[in-house]
Amino acid sequence: MVISHGSYELDDSPARIDVEGLWAFLSTDAYWGRWRTREDVERQLASAWRVVGAYTPTNARMVGFARAISDGVAFAYLADVYVLPEVRGDGLGKELVRTMIDRGPGAHFRWALHTDDAHGLYAQFGFSPPDQRYLERPDRRVASLPD
């Protein structure tokens, strides 16, 4: 599925993902995942239920990304959502999230995610703090890392 947003294309083809660009961002700029190795990121990419990349039309450079894992029936987890700083501000991030959760096979799923700084963005798509039924065991590797 290819969606146009202004001068960008959003595409859910795994073959189009720029692994080098993905690794460059996640290993240096993503506060949520700098602890991962490149092999970890490649394994996560290979086992993803769905990926969506955002691309410039002129040179097809990947400037945004989102990944999801899912049981394929009722639940999905949204991860590694980003838009490069130089192209932020024109709604590309919103369109990336919309394409992932509302324009595909998981449109009716229960979605979950973790974020430290984008609550306002995700609230626009119906995400809210969990209720009393939701429990979580934190990742022990991340909790032990120094700030």
Backbone hydrogen bonds, N-H to C=O, Kabsch-Sander energy under -0.5 kcal/mol:
donor,donor_aa,acceptor,acceptor_aa,energy
3,I,10,L,-2.8
5,H,8,Y,-2.6
8,Y,5,H,-2.5
9,E,55,Y,-2.3
10,L,3,I,-3.1
11,D,53,G,-2.5
12,D,1,M,-1.5
16,R,13,S,-1.3
17,I,14,P,-1.1
19,V,17,I,-1.1
22,L,18,D,-2.7
23,W,19,V,-2.7
24,A,20,E,-2.5
25,F,21,G,-2.0
26,L,22,L,-2.8
27,S,23,W,-2.4
28,T,24,A,-0.6
28,T,25,F,-0.9
29,D,25,F,-2.9
30,A,25,F,-1.2
31,Y,29,D,-1.0
33,G,30,A,-1.9
34,R,30,A,-0.9
36,R,33,G,-1.7
41,V,37,T,-2.2
42,E,38,R,-2.7
43,R,39,E,-2.3
44,Q,40,D,-2.6
45,L,41,V,-2.5
46,A,42,E,-2.4
47,S,43,R,-1.8
48,A,44,Q,-0.5
48,A,45,L,-0.9
49,W,68,A,-2.2
50,R,68,A,-1.6
52,V,66,A,-2.4
53,G,11,D,-2.8
54,A,64,G,-2.3
55,Y,9,E,-3.1
56,T,61,R,-2.1
60,A,56,T,-1.3
63,V,54,A,-3.2
63,V,61,R,-0.6
64,G,54,A,-1.2
65,F,82,Y,-2.3
66,A,52,V,-1.6
67,R,79,A,-2.7
68,A,50,R,-2.5
69,I,77,Y,-1.8
71,D,75,F,-1.7
72,G,75,F,-0.6
76,A,110,R,-2.3
77,Y,69,I,-2.9
78,L,112,A,-2.9
79,A,67,R,-3.3
82,Y,65,F,-2.3
84,L,63,V,-3.1
87,V,84,L,-2.0
88,R,85,P,-1.2
90,D,87,V,-0.6
95,E,91,G,-2.3
96,L,92,L,-2.3
97,V,93,G,-2.3
98,R,94,K,-2.9
99,T,95,E,-2.6
100,M,96,L,-2.0
101,I,97,V,-2.8
102,D,98,R,-2.5
103,R,98,R,-1.0
103,R,99,T,-0.6
107,A,104,G,-1.5
109,F,106,G,-1.9
110,R,74,A,-2.8
111,W,109,F,-0.6
112,A,76,A,-1.7
122,Y,118,A,-2.1
123,A,119,H,-2.2
124,Q,120,G,-1.0
124,Q,121,L,-0.8
125,F,122,Y,-1.6
126,G,123,A,-1.8
127,F,122,Y,-2.0
134,Y,131,D,-1.7
135,L,133,R,-0.5
140,R,138,P,-0.5
143,A,139,D,-2.0
144,S,140,R,-1.0
145,L,142,V,-1.5
